[in-house]
Amino acid sequence: MSDEKKPEEKVAPSPTADSKKVNESPLEEAIAEVGELTPEARASKTPLSADVQAAVDRAAEIQAADPAAQTTSEPSDVPAAELAERAASSGDASAAKGSDAGVSASAPAASDAAAERAAARAARLAARAAAEPAGEPASAGAEAPASADAGDEEKAAKAQAAAEARAARASARGAKPESAEPEAPKEPSPNQPLLDRLVSILKADVGEDAVVDAFINERDAHRPYVVIHSSRWEQAALTFRDHEELRCDYLRNLSGVDQETHLEVAYHLLSLTHKNEYCVKVKTDRELPSIPSVTPVWATANWNEREVYDLLGIDFPGHPNLVRIMMPDDWVGHPLRKDYEPLDPEV
């Protein structure tokens, strides 16, 4: 074995029998009240001093006193008994470190502050209980739903106020002040002369009944629109292509539309010579839809007319090969019609 001296181990002095007797009752009682002590206080087993015990008794007396007389400038939500016991535990921990005199000197000041804070809490609780309706005890569980309801009511009130404000602004925009000046007449479209000239040409070359309607579509870049009677469409198409002022030599697109009350086809024409664009609409009946084919006038109408025939069922007399282009030849019905009902709903 080595002859080196081992460091002397510090052995904590065992408490005397008298101190154990004194410690058992107050300390164990404090543990039961507080629930948990600091490790130092639990290791020390130091009894409560007379001053600390007196502070505990004084705090209990103040807690039970008249709430109106309990005022302080240092409020706290910690109960009086817990504060006094914390002060006692702090005193015990300090004694375990070898400072019994320090405990005796600091314990009274801590206990006085704890007692004052406990008194302030009791006064607040009494005032809160007096403010609540009779028969309804104050409790944290009851306050939470009340505050939640108040928050919901406040949100609902704000939402209603916002809705009323929006309605008021809408009414103000819609209402015309009496003193307001009358609106200026709407300026004509820049393409209105182009539309007027188109209508006069069609009526002169095709017939007075050729143009059913004419208007400017402002949303479509002020494009001139004309509605041509189906019986006059074949001759009108030749006028669009061959007239010197029109020269619509290119059919950009044609598409069929189901308007429920009728079917129609829209033709978008472009003049590569004059750089003008027109839209022509031709309406037809739903029961026996038929519009003369313009494939002989514009070759690009060939497949477009077949598609409209396939999906909407509009016949185009004069088409060189009017057969289905998308659906099988034995398909029943026309899928783009709004009243179409498939025989097999899974298809």
C-alpha positions as CSV (number, residue, x, y, z in Angstrom):
1,M,0.0,0.0,0.0
2,S,1.2,3.6,-0.5
3,D,2.3,5.6,2.4
4,E,0.9,8.8,0.9
5,K,-1.6,10.6,3.1
6,K,-5.1,10.4,2.0
7,P,-7.0,13.7,2.1
8,E,-9.0,13.9,5.2
9,E,-12.6,13.5,4.5
10,K,-14.9,16.1,6.0
11,V,-17.5,14.5,8.1
12,A,-20.6,16.5,8.7
13,P,-21.2,16.7,12.4
14,S,-24.2,14.7,13.4
15,P,-27.0,16.6,15.0
16,T,-27.4,16.2,18.7
17,A,-30.3,14.4,20.2
18,D,-31.8,17.6,21.4
19,S,-31.7,19.2,18.0
20,K,-33.4,16.1,16.5
21,K,-36.2,16.4,18.9
22,V,-36.6,20.1,18.2
23,N,-36.3,19.4,14.4
24,E,-38.8,16.7,14.0
25,S,-42.0,18.6,14.7
26,P,-41.5,22.1,13.0
27,L,-39.4,21.0,10.0
28,E,-41.5,18.0,9.2
29,E,-44.6,20.2,9.5
30,A,-43.0,22.8,7.2
31,I,-42.2,20.0,4.6
32,A,-45.8,18.9,4.7
33,E,-47.0,22.5,4.1
34,V,-44.4,23.6,1.4
35,G,-44.2,20.2,-0.3
36,E,-40.5,20.4,-1.3
37,L,-37.4,21.9,0.3
38,T,-34.1,22.8,-1.2
39,P,-31.3,20.2,-1.0
40,E,-29.4,22.3,1.5
41,A,-32.4,22.7,3.8
42,R,-33.2,19.0,3.6
43,A,-29.6,18.0,4.4
44,S,-29.2,20.4,7.3
45,K,-32.1,19.2,9.5
46,T,-31.9,22.6,11.3
47,P,-34.8,23.4,13.5
48,L,-36.8,26.6,12.9
49,S,-35.6,29.5,15.0
50,A,-37.8,31.3,17.4
51,D,-37.9,34.4,15.2
52,V,-38.9,32.4,12.1
53,Q,-41.6,30.6,14.0
54,A,-42.9,33.9,15.2
55,A,-42.9,35.2,11.6
56,V,-45.0,32.2,10.5
57,D,-47.5,32.9,13.3
58,R,-47.7,36.6,12.5
59,A,-48.3,35.9,8.8
60,A,-51.1,33.6,9.6
61,E,-52.7,36.2,11.8
62,I,-52.4,38.9,9.1
63,Q,-53.9,36.5,6.6
64,A,-57.0,36.0,8.8
65,A,-57.4,39.7,9.6
66,D,-59.8,42.2,8.0
67,P,-59.1,42.4,4.2
68,A,-59.7,46.2,4.3
69,A,-56.7,46.8,6.6
70,Q,-54.4,44.7,4.4
71,T,-52.6,47.1,2.1
72,T,-49.1,47.3,0.7
73,S,-47.2,48.8,-2.2
74,E,-45.6,45.5,-3.1
75,P,-48.3,43.1,-4.3
76,S,-47.8,39.4,-4.8
77,D,-49.8,36.4,-5.8
78,V,-48.0,34.0,-3.5
79,P,-50.1,32.8,-0.5
80,A,-49.0,34.0,3.0
81,A,-48.3,30.5,4.4
82,E,-46.1,29.6,1.4
83,L,-44.1,32.9,1.7
84,A,-43.6,32.4,5.4
85,E,-42.5,28.8,4.8
86,R,-40.1,29.8,2.0
87,A,-38.6,32.4,4.4
88,A,-38.2,29.6,7.0
89,S,-36.7,27.3,4.4
90,S,-34.2,30.0,3.4
91,G,-33.3,30.5,7.0
92,D,-32.7,26.7,7.5
93,A,-30.5,26.6,4.4
94,S,-28.4,29.5,5.6
95,A,-28.0,27.8,9.0
96,A,-26.8,24.6,7.2
97,K,-23.9,26.6,5.8
98,G,-22.8,27.6,9.2
99,S,-24.4,31.0,9.6
100,D,-27.0,30.6,12.4
101,A,-26.5,34.2,13.4
102,G,-27.2,35.4,9.8
103,V,-30.5,33.5,9.8
104,S,-31.5,35.2,13.0
105,A,-30.8,38.6,11.6
106,S,-32.3,38.2,8.1
107,A,-35.4,36.1,8.9
108,P,-37.5,38.8,10.5
109,A,-37.0,41.2,7.5
110,A,-37.9,38.5,5.0
111,S,-40.9,37.4,7.0
112,D,-42.2,40.9,7.3
113,A,-42.1,41.4,3.5
114,A,-43.7,38.1,3.0
115,A,-46.5,39.0,5.4
116,E,-47.1,42.3,3.7
117,R,-47.3,40.7,0.2
118,A,-49.7,38.0,1.6
119,A,-51.9,40.7,3.0
120,A,-52.0,42.5,-0.3
121,R,-53.1,39.3,-2.1
122,A,-55.9,38.8,0.4
123,A,-57.1,42.3,-0.1
124,R,-57.2,41.8,-3.9
125,L,-59.1,38.6,-3.6
126,A,-61.6,40.2,-1.3
127,A,-62.1,43.2,-3.7
128,R,-62.6,40.8,-6.6
129,A,-65.1,38.7,-4.7
130,A,-67.1,41.9,-3.8
131,A,-67.1,43.0,-7.5
132,E,-68.6,39.7,-8.7
133,P,-72.4,39.0,-8.6
134,A,-73.6,37.4,-5.4
135,G,-73.7,33.7,-5.4
136,E,-70.9,33.3,-7.9
137,P,-67.6,32.4,-6.3
138,A,-64.4,33.8,-7.8
139,S,-62.3,31.3,-9.6
140,A,-59.7,31.2,-12.3
141,G,-61.7,28.6,-14.2
142,A,-64.8,30.9,-14.3
143,E,-62.8,33.9,-15.4
144,A,-61.3,32.2,-18.4
145,P,-64.6,31.4,-20.2
146,A,-65.8,34.9,-19.4
147,S,-62.8,36.5,-20.9
148,A,-63.1,34.2,-23.9
149,D,-66.7,35.1,-24.4
150,A,-65.8,38.8,-24.1
151,G,-63.1,38.3,-26.8
152,D,-65.6,36.6,-29.1
153,E,-68.1,39.4,-28.7
154,E,-65.5,42.0,-29.4
155,K,-64.5,40.2,-32.6
156,A,-68.1,39.9,-33.7
157,A,-68.6,43.6,-33.0
158,K,-65.6,44.6,-35.1
159,A,-66.7,42.3,-38.0
160,Q,-70.1,43.9,-37.9
161,A,-68.7,47.4,-37.9
162,A,-66.4,46.5,-40.8
163,A,-69.4,45.1,-42.8
164,E,-71.5,48.2,-42.1
165,A,-68.6,50.4,-43.2
166,R,-68.2,48.5,-46.5
167,A,-72.0,48.8,-47.1
168,A,-71.8,52.5,-46.5
169,R,-69.0,52.9,-48.9
170,A,-70.8,50.9,-51.6
171,S,-73.9,53.0,-51.1
172,A,-71.9,56.2,-51.3
173,R,-70.4,55.0,-54.6
174,G,-73.7,54.0,-56.0
175,A,-75.5,57.1,-55.0
176,K,-75.1,60.1,-57.2
177,P,-75.0,63.5,-55.4
178,E,-77.7,65.9,-56.5
179,S,-75.2,68.6,-57.2
180,A,-73.0,66.3,-59.3
181,E,-72.6,67.2,-62.9
182,P,-74.2,65.0,-65.6
183,E,-71.8,62.5,-67.0
184,A,-70.2,63.4,-70.3
185,P,-71.4,61.5,-73.3
186,K,-69.4,58.3,-74.1
187,E,-66.8,58.8,-76.7
188,P,-67.3,56.7,-79.8
189,S,-65.0,53.7,-80.5
190,P,-62.1,54.4,-82.8
191,N,-63.3,51.5,-84.9
192,Q,-66.8,52.8,-85.2
193,P,-66.2,54.2,-88.7
194,L,-64.8,50.8,-89.8
195,L,-67.9,49.1,-88.5
196,D,-70.3,51.6,-90.2
197,R,-68.5,51.1,-93.5
198,L,-68.7,47.3,-93.2
199,V,-72.4,47.4,-92.6
200,S,-73.1,49.7,-95.6
201,I,-71.0,47.4,-97.9
202,L,-72.8,44.3,-96.8
203,K,-76.2,45.8,-97.1
204,A,-75.3,47.1,-100.6
205,D,-73.7,43.9,-101.9
206,V,-75.7,41.2,-100.1
207,G,-79.0,42.7,-99.1
208,E,-80.7,44.9,-96.5
209,D,-81.6,41.8,-94.4
210,A,-78.1,40.4,-94.4
211,V,-77.0,42.2,-91.2
212,V,-79.0,41.2,-88.2
213,D,-76.9,43.1,-85.7
214,A,-73.7,45.1,-85.5
215,F,-71.7,46.4,-82.5
216,I,-68.2,47.2,-81.2
217,N,-66.7,44.7,-78.7
218,E,-64.7,47.0,-76.5
219,R,-63.3,44.2,-74.4
220,D,-61.9,42.6,-77.6
221,A,-59.7,45.6,-78.6
222,H,-62.7,47.4,-80.0
223,R,-63.2,44.8,-82.7
224,P,-66.2,45.3,-85.1
225,Y,-68.8,42.5,-84.7
226,V,-71.6,41.7,-87.2
227,V,-74.3,39.1,-87.0
228,I,-75.2,37.7,-90.5
229,H,-78.4,35.9,-91.3
230,S,-77.6,32.2,-92.1
231,S,-79.4,32.3,-95.4
232,R,-77.2,35.2,-96.5
233,W,-73.9,33.9,-95.1
234,E,-72.5,32.2,-98.3
235,Q,-72.8,35.4,-100.3
236,A,-71.6,37.6,-97.5
237,A,-68.5,35.4,-97.1
238,L,-67.6,36.1,-100.8
239,T,-68.0,39.8,-100.1
240,F,-65.7,39.7,-97.2
241,R,-63.1,38.1,-99.3
242,D,-63.4,39.9,-102.6
243,H,-64.5,43.4,-101.8
244,E,-61.7,45.9,-102.4
245,E,-62.2,47.7,-99.0
246,L,-62.4,44.5,-97.0
247,R,-60.0,41.9,-98.5
248,C,-60.5,39.4,-95.6
249,D,-58.3,36.8,-97.3
250,Y,-57.5,34.8,-94.1
251,L,-59.9,32.9,-91.8
252,R,-58.0,32.8,-88.5
253,N,-60.5,30.6,-86.7
254,L,-64.1,29.5,-86.4
255,S,-65.8,28.0,-83.4
256,G,-69.2,26.7,-82.4
257,V,-71.1,27.9,-79.3
258,D,-74.2,26.4,-77.6
259,Q,-76.2,29.4,-76.3
260,E,-79.0,27.1,-75.0
261,T,-81.6,29.0,-76.9
262,H,-79.7,28.6,-80.2
263,L,-76.4,27.5,-81.7
264,E,-74.0,29.8,-83.4
265,V,-70.7,29.9,-85.2
266,A,-68.1,32.7,-84.7
267,Y,-65.7,33.4,-87.6
268,H,-62.6,35.5,-87.0
269,L,-61.5,37.2,-90.3
270,L,-58.3,39.0,-91.0
271,S,-57.3,41.3,-93.8
272,L,-53.6,40.9,-94.6
273,T,-53.9,43.7,-97.0
274,H,-55.6,46.4,-94.8
275,K,-54.5,44.9,-91.5
276,N,-58.1,45.0,-90.2
277,E,-59.9,42.3,-88.2
278,Y,-63.6,41.4,-88.0
279,C,-65.7,38.9,-86.2
280,V,-68.8,37.4,-87.9
281,K,-71.5,35.4,-86.0
282,V,-74.1,33.2,-87.7
283,K,-76.9,31.8,-85.7
284,T,-78.9,28.7,-86.3
285,D,-81.8,26.6,-84.8
286,R,-81.0,23.9,-82.2
287,E,-83.4,21.3,-83.7
288,L,-82.1,21.4,-87.3
289,P,-78.9,23.4,-87.1
290,S,-77.5,24.3,-90.5
291,I,-75.1,26.9,-91.8
292,P,-73.6,27.1,-95.3
293,S,-70.0,25.8,-95.5
294,V,-67.3,28.4,-96.3
295,T,-64.7,25.8,-97.1
296,P,-64.8,26.8,-100.8
297,V,-64.1,30.4,-99.7
298,W,-61.5,29.8,-97.0
299,A,-59.8,26.4,-97.1
300,T,-58.9,26.6,-93.4
301,A,-62.6,26.1,-92.6
302,N,-62.4,22.4,-93.6
303,W,-61.3,20.8,-90.4
304,N,-62.9,23.5,-88.1
305,E,-66.3,22.8,-89.6
306,R,-65.8,19.1,-89.2
307,E,-65.0,19.6,-85.5
308,V,-68.1,21.8,-84.9
309,Y,-70.2,19.2,-86.7
310,D,-68.7,16.4,-84.6
311,L,-69.1,18.1,-81.1
312,L,-72.2,20.3,-81.6
313,G,-74.0,18.7,-84.5
314,I,-74.2,21.7,-86.8
315,D,-74.6,20.7,-90.4
316,F,-72.5,22.6,-93.1
317,P,-74.1,22.1,-96.5
318,G,-71.4,22.4,-99.3
319,H,-68.6,20.9,-97.2
320,P,-66.5,18.4,-99.3
321,N,-66.2,15.7,-96.5
322,L,-68.4,16.4,-93.5
323,V,-67.6,13.4,-91.2
324,R,-66.6,13.1,-87.6
325,I,-63.1,14.1,-86.8
326,M,-62.7,13.4,-83.1
327,M,-65.4,10.9,-82.0
328,P,-66.0,7.5,-83.5
329,D,-68.4,7.3,-86.5
330,D,-71.0,5.3,-84.4
331,W,-70.9,7.8,-81.4
332,V,-74.3,8.8,-80.3
333,G,-74.8,12.5,-79.6
334,H,-72.6,15.6,-79.6
335,P,-70.5,16.0,-76.4
336,L,-70.3,19.8,-76.4
337,R,-74.0,20.4,-76.3
338,K,-75.2,21.5,-72.9
339,D,-78.1,19.0,-73.1
340,Y,-75.8,16.1,-73.9
341,E,-76.4,13.0,-71.9
342,P,-73.9,10.1,-72.5
343,L,-75.2,6.6,-72.9
344,D,-72.4,5.3,-70.7
345,P,-71.7,7.7,-67.8
346,E,-68.3,6.0,-67.1
347,V,-66.9,7.1,-70.5
